[in-house]
Amino acid sequence: MDVVRERIPVESPVADLVSAAVAQVDVPVPEGTSVDRVLCCPARLMNVSAEAAAGAVAISGAVELGVLYLNEAGEVAALTAQCPFKHSLMDSAVESGMIVDARCSVAPATVTVSPGSLRVESVVEMEVSVFSAGEIMCVTGLTSSEAASRTSPVRWSRRAGQGAAAVTLREDVELPPGLPDISAVLWPTARAVVDSVTPRQAEAQVSGTLVLTVLYRAQDGAVPVQTADFEIPFSAPVSVPGLREDCTTVVSVMPADLLLRPCEDIAGNMRVLSVETPLSMRVTGWEQGTRMVVSDAYGLSGELMLSRESADGCAAPRECAAQAVVSGSWTPDQTLPLGMRVVCSAVEPVVDIAEPSNERLMVSGRLRSRVFYIDGETDALCCSQGESPFECALDLSDLTGATHVMVWADCSNSSVSRSGEGFAVQAGLSLRVLSRSVTAVDIITQAEMGEQWDPETMAPLLLVVAGPDDTVWSLARECCVTVETLLEANPQLADREVQSGDRITIVR
């Protein structure tokens, strides 16, 4: 009977979860003023943390909100607020102490005006993968006709394949009735919402909606700033090698920078926006219900052995947090007027490179900034946006031996101010670091039966296909035999090392 060793990455998730939470807060309006019209309400996440407990993953953090509005005098004003949130994702496979990889995003907020205050709501979308702290599934022993009838079904998510694709979404959208014509686009924001994923053979069909919110300067001078919302459907295939129709899928879609161009409608009015944006889609497929076999041949019987202790040399994912203060500067395309006044700004950090070296992590990326300001000469509302590079070094003892690092950055206490002909940006970064040693572990699984052997008249026999890192000593230890016994059954190894692909006979 042949038994084949299969190599499975340590970081296979125990569970993949998707959920959403609503963050809501009441923001008081300054005394003596009132809100005539809300222009826009950008939102961003801060200090997001995730922790595994028995049967659930608890996620907490805060949403930082900025409300740009017109007061009763027609002046542009801004309010800021923070809204804490807590949410639990339930799954019976989750245990306390497991590593949580949480990917969260926040949608542009909606604002309800009431006397003396604004009620602001935003949806936080969550994708969570839970990793067992180094736990592997290890099957030891041989199978016989008797033992093969005592298989133990195991619920275990195993990666079937992963794929990515990009599709450029092009659409002409028309302003809703009642809104004035477009003079210039000030601030577009977009988020992609996945409605359905249909797995097929080596392919997944992803369908969803691009939710677009546009802040624009109107041609009607009486109402200079307006907002418009659009929903644009999309559907595209993603190639995922190894995917089957019975697999489960986890998908994320990220919109890149928007290209918006106002154009005339049939009547010659500036009421149409030409939208173009590339969508980046990532799909991971998981297969369920792998069946493992345990037999009596090595003195073991009963259920599958799940053992943390058997994961020798396999480092579990490690999670840590760090803080850093970074700064930069950028110069807008247009010349900044004299006497300008910054109304509000938003800074978003983007991590491009994270390079581990011993106990040090070098992080570099960009600070994306948007600034609303008032022209001191014309009192017009203007918007500028730009990027400035940043780099910081983190001293983290948990990085020892890490071969793969992922970093998420949230921004807090950011500021944008005028500096010469451009803007100076400063931001406090909250960095979440997940480091892994991507190691392969050996799992012995049942293969097709060859010649049947009788356990009553023959010694248990195991044929193992050697891996690239195997030695006589490691094989003997793993198969519970002495080195002398292994060499006696495999005389070809007396004069040379074990080579990948060798068929090793184990007799007990």
C-alpha positions as CSV (number, residue, x, y, z in Angstrom):
1,M,0.0,0.0,0.0
2,D,1.3,3.5,-0.9
3,V,1.1,6.3,1.5
4,V,2.0,9.7,0.0
5,R,3.2,12.7,2.1
6,E,1.5,16.0,1.2
7,R,2.9,19.4,2.1
8,I,0.3,21.9,3.4
9,P,1.2,25.5,4.3
10,V,0.9,26.2,8.0
11,E,-1.2,29.3,7.6
12,S,-4.3,27.6,6.2
13,P,-7.2,29.4,8.0
14,V,-9.5,27.7,10.4
15,A,-12.3,30.0,9.4
16,D,-13.1,32.8,6.8
17,L,-15.8,35.2,8.0
18,V,-17.5,38.2,6.4
19,S,-19.7,40.7,8.2
20,A,-20.6,44.3,8.6
21,A,-21.4,46.7,11.4
22,V,-23.1,50.1,11.6
23,A,-21.3,53.0,13.3
24,Q,-23.6,55.8,14.5
25,V,-22.9,59.0,16.4
26,D,-24.7,62.3,17.0
27,V,-22.6,65.4,16.3
28,P,-23.6,68.7,18.0
29,V,-23.8,71.8,15.8
30,P,-22.1,74.9,17.2
31,E,-24.6,77.0,19.2
32,G,-26.1,79.8,17.2
33,T,-25.7,78.2,13.8
34,S,-27.8,75.7,11.8
35,V,-27.1,73.4,8.9
36,D,-28.6,74.4,5.6
37,R,-27.2,71.5,3.5
38,V,-24.7,68.7,4.0
39,L,-22.1,68.6,1.3
40,C,-20.2,65.4,2.0
41,C,-19.1,63.2,4.9
42,P,-15.8,61.2,4.4
43,A,-15.0,58.5,6.9
44,R,-11.9,56.5,7.8
45,L,-11.0,53.8,10.3
46,M,-8.8,54.2,13.3
47,N,-7.3,51.8,15.9
48,V,-9.0,48.6,14.6
49,S,-8.2,45.5,16.7
50,A,-9.5,42.0,16.4
51,E,-9.3,39.2,19.0
52,A,-10.4,35.6,19.0
53,A,-12.6,34.2,21.8
54,A,-14.5,30.9,22.2
55,G,-16.8,30.7,19.2
56,A,-16.4,34.3,18.0
57,V,-14.1,37.0,16.8
58,A,-14.5,40.4,18.5
59,I,-13.6,43.5,16.4
60,S,-13.4,47.0,17.8
61,G,-12.2,50.4,16.6
62,A,-13.4,53.8,15.8
63,V,-14.6,55.7,12.7
64,E,-13.3,59.2,12.2
65,L,-15.9,61.4,10.5
66,G,-15.6,64.8,8.8
67,V,-18.8,66.6,7.9
68,L,-18.6,69.4,5.3
69,Y,-21.8,71.6,5.2
70,L,-23.3,74.9,4.3
71,N,-24.7,77.0,7.2
72,E,-27.7,79.3,7.1
73,A,-25.5,82.2,5.9
74,G,-24.3,80.1,2.9
75,E,-20.8,79.7,4.3
76,V,-18.9,76.4,4.2
77,A,-18.2,74.9,7.6
78,A,-16.8,71.6,8.9
79,L,-17.3,69.3,11.9
80,T,-15.3,66.3,13.0
81,A,-16.2,63.4,15.3
82,Q,-15.2,59.9,16.3
83,C,-17.6,57.0,16.6
84,P,-16.4,53.8,18.4
85,F,-17.8,50.5,17.2
86,K,-17.8,46.9,18.4
87,H,-18.9,43.8,16.5
88,S,-18.7,40.0,17.0
89,L,-18.4,37.5,14.1
90,M,-19.7,34.0,15.3
91,D,-18.1,30.7,14.3
92,S,-17.9,27.5,16.3
93,A,-14.4,26.7,15.0
94,V,-12.8,29.8,16.5
95,E,-11.0,29.3,19.8
96,S,-9.4,31.7,22.2
97,G,-5.8,32.5,21.4
98,M,-6.1,32.0,17.6
99,I,-4.5,34.6,15.3
100,V,-7.0,36.9,13.6
101,D,-6.3,38.6,10.2
102,A,-9.0,41.3,9.8
103,R,-9.4,43.4,6.7
104,C,-11.9,46.3,7.3
105,S,-13.2,49.1,5.2
106,V,-15.6,51.9,5.8
107,A,-18.2,53.4,3.5
108,P,-18.9,57.1,3.0
109,A,-21.2,58.2,5.8
110,T,-24.8,59.3,5.5
111,V,-26.0,62.3,7.5
112,T,-29.4,63.1,9.0
113,V,-30.0,66.7,10.0
114,S,-32.0,67.4,13.2
115,P,-32.2,70.6,15.3
116,G,-28.9,71.3,17.0
117,S,-27.2,68.1,15.9
118,L,-26.3,65.8,13.0
119,R,-26.8,62.1,13.1
120,V,-24.0,60.4,11.2
121,E,-24.0,56.7,10.2
122,S,-21.4,54.6,8.3
123,V,-21.1,50.9,7.5
124,V,-17.9,49.1,8.4
125,E,-17.4,46.0,6.2
126,M,-15.2,43.2,7.6
127,E,-13.3,40.2,6.1
128,V,-11.7,38.0,8.7
129,S,-9.4,35.0,8.4
130,V,-8.7,33.0,11.6
131,F,-5.5,31.0,11.9
132,S,-4.8,28.3,14.5
133,A,-1.6,29.0,16.5
134,G,0.6,26.5,14.8
135,E,-2.0,23.7,14.9
136,I,-1.6,21.1,12.1
137,M,-3.3,17.9,11.3
138,C,-0.9,15.0,11.6
139,V,-1.9,11.4,10.6
140,T,0.5,8.7,11.7
141,G,0.2,5.0,11.1
142,L,-0.7,2.7,8.2
143,T,-4.0,1.8,6.7
144,S,-5.4,-1.7,6.3
145,S,-8.7,-2.9,5.0
146,E,-9.9,-2.9,8.6
147,A,-8.5,0.5,9.5
148,A,-9.7,2.1,6.3
149,S,-13.3,1.3,7.4
150,R,-12.7,3.5,10.5
151,T,-12.1,6.8,8.8
152,S,-12.7,10.0,10.7
153,P,-14.4,12.8,8.8
154,V,-12.7,16.1,9.5
155,R,-14.1,19.6,8.9
156,W,-11.1,21.5,7.6
157,S,-10.9,24.4,5.3
158,R,-8.1,23.9,2.8
159,R,-7.1,26.4,0.1
160,A,-8.3,25.2,-3.3
161,G,-6.9,28.1,-5.2
162,Q,-6.4,31.9,-5.4
163,G,-6.7,34.3,-8.3
164,A,-6.9,37.9,-9.1
165,A,-8.2,40.0,-12.0
166,A,-8.6,43.7,-12.9
167,V,-11.5,45.1,-14.9
168,T,-11.9,48.7,-16.0
169,L,-15.4,49.9,-15.4
170,R,-16.6,52.6,-17.9
171,E,-20.0,54.2,-17.5
172,D,-21.8,57.4,-18.3
173,V,-24.1,58.4,-15.4
174,E,-26.6,61.3,-15.4
175,L,-27.4,63.6,-12.5
176,P,-30.7,63.1,-10.7
177,P,-33.4,65.6,-11.5
178,G,-33.4,68.7,-9.4
179,L,-29.7,69.1,-9.1
180,P,-27.9,71.9,-10.9
181,D,-25.4,71.4,-13.7
182,I,-21.7,70.5,-13.1
183,S,-19.0,73.1,-13.2
184,A,-16.1,71.0,-11.8
185,V,-15.7,67.8,-9.7
186,L,-14.3,68.4,-6.3
187,W,-14.2,65.1,-4.4
188,P,-15.3,61.7,-5.7
189,T,-15.3,58.6,-3.4
190,A,-16.2,55.1,-4.5
191,R,-16.6,51.7,-2.8
192,A,-17.2,48.4,-4.3
193,V,-19.9,46.1,-2.8
194,V,-19.9,42.4,-3.8
195,D,-23.4,41.1,-4.4
196,S,-22.7,37.6,-5.5
197,V,-19.8,35.2,-6.3
198,T,-20.5,32.1,-8.5
199,P,-17.7,29.5,-8.3
200,R,-17.1,27.5,-11.5
201,Q,-14.4,25.2,-12.7
202,A,-11.2,27.2,-12.3
203,E,-13.1,30.5,-12.5
204,A,-15.4,32.7,-10.3
205,Q,-18.0,35.1,-11.6
206,V,-18.0,38.2,-9.4
207,S,-21.0,40.6,-9.5
208,G,-21.5,43.7,-7.5
209,T,-22.1,47.4,-7.4
210,L,-19.8,50.4,-7.5
211,V,-21.3,53.0,-5.1
212,L,-20.1,56.5,-6.2
213,T,-20.5,59.7,-4.2
214,V,-19.4,62.9,-6.0
215,L,-19.0,66.4,-4.5
216,Y,-19.0,68.9,-7.3
217,R,-19.0,72.7,-7.8
218,A,-22.3,73.7,-9.5
219,Q,-22.8,76.2,-12.2
220,D,-25.7,77.7,-10.2
221,G,-24.0,80.4,-8.2
222,A,-26.8,80.4,-5.6
223,V,-26.0,76.8,-4.6
224,P,-22.3,76.5,-5.3
225,V,-21.6,73.0,-3.9
226,Q,-23.6,69.8,-4.5
227,T,-23.4,66.1,-3.9
228,A,-24.7,63.3,-6.1
229,D,-24.9,59.5,-5.5
230,F,-24.7,56.8,-8.2
231,E,-24.8,53.0,-8.3
232,I,-23.0,51.3,-11.2
233,P,-23.4,47.5,-11.5
234,F,-20.4,45.3,-12.6
235,S,-19.8,41.7,-13.3
236,A,-16.5,40.0,-14.3
237,P,-14.8,36.6,-14.3
238,V,-11.7,35.9,-12.2
239,S,-9.4,33.0,-13.1
240,V,-8.9,30.8,-10.0
241,P,-6.8,27.7,-10.7
242,G,-8.1,24.7,-8.7
243,L,-11.5,26.2,-8.0
244,R,-14.6,24.0,-8.3
245,E,-18.3,24.6,-8.1
246,D,-18.6,23.0,-4.6
247,C,-15.9,25.3,-3.2
248,T,-16.6,28.2,-0.9
249,T,-15.2,31.6,-1.8
250,V,-13.9,34.7,-0.1
251,V,-13.7,37.8,-2.4
252,S,-12.5,41.4,-2.1
253,V,-12.9,44.1,-4.7
254,M,-10.9,47.4,-4.4
255,P,-11.6,50.4,-6.7
256,A,-8.6,52.3,-7.8
257,D,-8.4,56.0,-8.5
258,L,-11.5,57.4,-10.2
259,L,-11.4,59.3,-13.5
260,L,-14.4,61.5,-13.8
261,R,-15.1,63.8,-16.7
262,P,-18.2,66.1,-17.0
263,C,-19.7,66.1,-20.4
264,E,-22.9,67.4,-22.1
265,D,-26.1,65.6,-22.3
266,I,-28.3,65.6,-25.5
267,A,-29.7,69.0,-24.6
268,G,-26.3,70.5,-24.2
269,N,-26.4,70.7,-20.4
270,M,-23.5,69.6,-18.2
271,R,-25.5,66.9,-16.5
272,V,-23.5,63.8,-17.4
273,L,-20.4,62.3,-15.8
274,S,-18.2,59.9,-17.7
275,V,-16.8,57.4,-15.0
276,E,-13.8,55.3,-15.5
277,T,-12.1,53.2,-12.7
278,P,-10.2,49.9,-12.6
279,L,-11.5,47.4,-10.1
280,S,-9.0,45.0,-8.6
281,M,-10.6,41.7,-7.6
282,R,-9.1,38.9,-5.4
283,V,-10.8,35.6,-5.0
284,T,-9.7,32.7,-2.7
285,G,-11.4,29.3,-2.9
286,W,-11.6,26.9,0.0
287,E,-12.6,23.2,-0.1
288,Q,-14.3,21.7,2.9
289,G,-14.5,18.2,4.4
290,T,-11.1,16.7,3.8
291,R,-11.1,13.1,5.1
292,M,-8.1,11.7,6.9
293,V,-7.4,8.1,8.0
294,V,-6.0,6.8,11.2
295,S,-5.2,3.1,11.7
296,D,-3.8,0.7,14.4
297,A,-0.6,-0.2,12.5
298,Y,1.6,2.0,14.7
299,G,-0.3,1.3,17.9
300,L,-2.7,4.2,17.4
301,S,-6.4,3.9,17.1
302,G,-9.5,6.0,17.2
303,E,-9.7,9.6,16.0
304,L,-7.5,11.8,14.0
305,M,-4.6,13.3,16.1
306,L,-4.6,17.1,16.1
307,S,-1.5,18.2,17.8
308,R,0.2,21.6,18.3
309,E,3.3,19.8,19.7
310,S,3.8,17.9,16.4
311,A,4.4,21.1,14.5
312,D,8.2,21.1,15.1
313,G,9.9,24.1,13.5
314,C,6.7,25.5,12.2
315,A,6.2,29.1,13.5
316,A,2.7,30.3,14.0
317,P,1.5,33.7,12.7
318,R,2.5,36.4,15.2
319,E,0.7,39.7,15.6
320,C,2.0,43.0,17.0
321,A,1.3,46.7,16.9
322,A,3.5,49.8,16.6
323,Q,3.2,53.5,16.4
324,A,5.1,56.0,14.2
325,V,4.9,59.7,13.3
326,V,5.6,60.5,9.7
327,S,5.6,63.7,7.6
328,G,5.8,64.8,4.0
329,S,4.9,67.5,1.6
330,W,3.4,68.0,-1.9
331,T,2.7,70.8,-4.3
332,P,-0.7,71.0,-6.1
333,D,-1.0,71.5,-9.8
334,Q,-2.8,74.8,-9.4
335,T,-1.2,77.9,-7.8
336,L,-2.4,78.5,-4.3
337,P,-4.1,81.9,-3.8
338,L,-3.1,84.4,-1.2
339,G,-5.2,84.5,1.9
340,M,-6.5,80.9,1.5
341,R,-8.1,79.3,4.5
342,V,-8.1,75.5,5.0
343,V,-11.6,74.2,5.8
344,C,-10.9,70.5,6.3
345,S,-8.6,67.8,5.2
346,A,-8.3,64.0,5.1
347,V,-5.1,61.9,5.1
348,E,-5.0,58.2,4.1
349,P,-1.8,56.1,4.6
350,V,-1.0,53.5,1.9
351,V,1.7,50.9,2.8
352,D,3.7,49.9,-0.3
353,I,6.7,47.9,1.1
354,A,7.4,46.2,4.4
355,E,10.8,44.5,4.6
356,P,11.7,42.5,7.8
357,S,15.4,42.3,8.8
358,N,16.2,40.5,12.1
359,E,14.2,42.5,14.7
360,R,13.7,45.5,12.5
361,L,10.9,46.4,10.0
362,M,11.3,49.0,7.4
363,V,7.9,50.4,6.2
364,S,7.5,52.7,3.3
365,G,4.5,54.1,1.5
366,R,2.5,57.2,0.7
367,L,0.3,59.7,2.5
368,R,-2.7,60.5,0.3
369,S,-4.1,63.9,1.2
370,R,-7.2,65.9,0.2
371,V,-7.6,69.5,1.2
372,F,-10.7,71.8,1.0
373,Y,-9.8,75.5,1.2
374,I,-11.5,78.8,0.7
375,D,-10.0,81.2,-1.8
376,G,-9.4,84.4,0.1
377,E,-10.1,86.6,-2.9
378,T,-13.2,85.0,-4.4
379,D,-14.5,83.1,-1.4
380,A,-14.8,80.0,-3.7
381,L,-14.5,76.5,-2.3
382,C,-11.5,74.7,-3.8
383,C,-10.1,71.2,-3.5
384,S,-6.6,69.9,-3.9
385,Q,-5.2,66.4,-3.6
386,G,-1.7,64.9,-3.7
387,E,0.6,62.3,-2.4
388,S,3.8,62.4,-0.3
389,P,6.2,59.5,0.4
390,F,7.0,58.3,3.9
391,E,9.3,55.8,5.5
392,C,9.7,54.6,9.1
393,A,11.7,52.0,10.9
394,L,10.1,49.8,13.6
395,D,12.0,47.8,16.2
396,L,9.9,44.7,16.8
397,S,11.3,41.6,18.6
398,D,8.5,39.5,17.2
399,L,9.9,39.7,13.7
400,T,12.7,37.2,14.4
401,G,12.6,34.5,11.7
402,A,9.7,36.1,9.8
403,T,9.7,35.4,6.1
404,H,6.3,37.1,5.2
405,V,5.0,40.3,6.7
406,M,1.7,42.2,6.2
407,V,1.2,45.7,7.6
408,W,-2.0,47.7,7.9
409,A,-1.9,51.4,8.8
410,D,-4.5,53.7,10.3
411,C,-4.0,57.4,10.5
412,S,-4.8,59.5,13.5
413,N,-4.0,63.1,14.6
414,S,-3.2,64.1,11.0
415,S,-2.7,67.7,10.0
416,V,-2.3,69.5,6.6
417,S,-1.1,73.1,6.5
418,R,0.2,75.4,3.8
419,S,4.0,75.4,3.3
420,G,5.3,77.8,0.6
421,E,3.7,76.9,-2.7
422,G,2.4,73.5,-1.4
423,F,1.2,71.7,1.7
424,A,3.0,70.1,4.6
425,V,1.5,66.8,6.0
426,Q,2.0,65.2,9.3
427,A,0.3,62.0,10.6
428,G,0.5,59.6,13.5
429,L,0.3,56.1,12.2
430,S,-1.1,53.1,14.1
431,L,0.5,50.1,12.5
432,R,-0.7,46.5,12.8
433,V,1.8,43.9,11.8
434,L,1.1,40.2,11.1
435,S,4.3,38.2,10.5
436,R,4.5,34.5,9.4
437,S,7.1,32.0,8.7
438,V,5.6,30.3,5.6
439,T,6.8,26.8,6.3
440,A,5.5,23.5,4.9
441,V,4.7,20.7,7.3
442,D,4.4,17.0,6.4
443,I,1.0,15.4,6.5
444,I,0.6,11.7,5.7
445,T,-2.7,10.9,3.9
446,Q,-4.2,7.8,2.5
447,A,-3.5,7.1,-1.2
448,E,-4.9,4.5,-3.5
449,M,-4.4,0.9,-2.2
450,G,-1.8,-1.2,-4.0
451,E,-1.3,-4.8,-3.1
452,Q,-3.3,-5.7,0.0
453,W,-1.3,-6.9,2.9
454,D,-2.5,-9.0,5.8
455,P,-1.6,-7.5,9.2
456,E,-1.8,-10.9,10.9
457,T,0.9,-12.5,8.7
458,M,3.0,-9.6,7.4
459,A,4.8,-6.8,9.2
460,P,3.2,-3.4,8.8
461,L,4.7,-1.9,5.6
462,L,4.8,1.8,4.7
463,L,6.0,3.3,1.5
464,V,6.8,7.0,1.8
465,V,7.7,9.5,-1.0
466,A,10.6,11.6,0.4
467,G,10.4,15.4,0.3
468,P,13.3,17.8,-0.5
469,D,14.3,18.4,3.1
470,D,14.1,14.8,4.4
471,T,17.0,12.9,6.0
472,V,17.3,9.4,7.3
473,W,17.0,10.7,10.9
474,S,13.9,12.9,10.2
475,L,12.1,10.0,8.4
476,A,13.0,7.6,11.2
477,R,11.7,9.9,13.9
478,E,8.5,10.7,12.0
479,C,7.7,7.1,11.2
480,C,8.5,5.9,14.8
481,V,11.4,3.6,13.9
482,T,15.1,3.5,14.6
483,V,17.7,4.7,12.1
484,E,19.1,1.2,12.0
485,T,15.7,-0.3,11.1
486,L,15.2,2.2,8.3
487,L,18.6,1.6,6.8
488,E,18.1,-2.2,7.0
489,A,14.9,-1.9,4.9
490,N,16.5,0.6,2.5
491,P,20.1,-0.5,1.8
492,Q,20.5,2.1,-1.0
493,L,20.7,4.8,1.6
494,A,23.8,3.4,3.2
495,D,26.1,5.2,0.8
496,R,24.1,8.3,-0.1
497,E,21.8,10.9,1.3
498,V,18.0,10.8,0.9
499,Q,16.8,12.5,-2.3
500,S,13.5,14.1,-3.0
501,G,11.2,11.6,-4.7
502,D,12.9,8.5,-3.1
503,R,10.4,5.8,-2.2
504,I,11.3,4.8,1.3
505,T,10.2,1.4,2.8
506,I,9.3,1.5,6.5
507,V,9.0,-1.9,8.3
508,R,8.0,-2.3,11.9
